[in-house]
Amino acid sequence: MLKRLPSILALLAAALLVYGCASIDGAAGMVQAPRVRPSAGHTAEVAFAGGGQGTLHAWARVRNPNGYAVTLSKIHGPLYINESKAGVVDLEANIKMKAREEKTVPLDLAFGKGEKDDKAAAASGPSGSMLPYRLDGVLTVTAGDHLVPTFGPLTLLEGQARVR
């Protein structure tokens, strides 16, 4: 039995090392994506600046389903207005959330900057009219000092926006 002890200890040490590495890599898989939806009681607004550029000002209800604090760091993806791709949103959100916190936040989503596609101009409507919008994309979340998982693509926001 004593002759086998070094082999058993080596096997045990290897198993613990593999388990430890797996749990570090698997930790990113334990972070759940924040839930993002339009905020009831707030009307989104879209302003067209010409040349296919503009801004969608929307209110989002964001919920952290995790039992620890996270930061919704970035939102990136295509924005559709009136069923036409208005452009790509690249927002450094920096929304800090406590464990299981839910809050309403304003989002100013600029679109059409530096893009050749001017379909947003065709998507515009008369002032005061309502247009459907949809933001698809990827969320980047920071959890702790080293975990930076991304979630998506998924539909992040969808609703009606009043034209300014």
Secondary structure by P-SEA (a helix, b strand, c coil): cccaaaaaaaaaaaaaaaaaaaaaaaccccccccbbbbbccbbbbbbbccccbbbbbccccccccccbbbbccccccccccccccccccccccccccccbbbbbbbbbccccccccccccccccccccbbbbbbbbbbbbbbccccbbbbbcccccbbbbbbcc
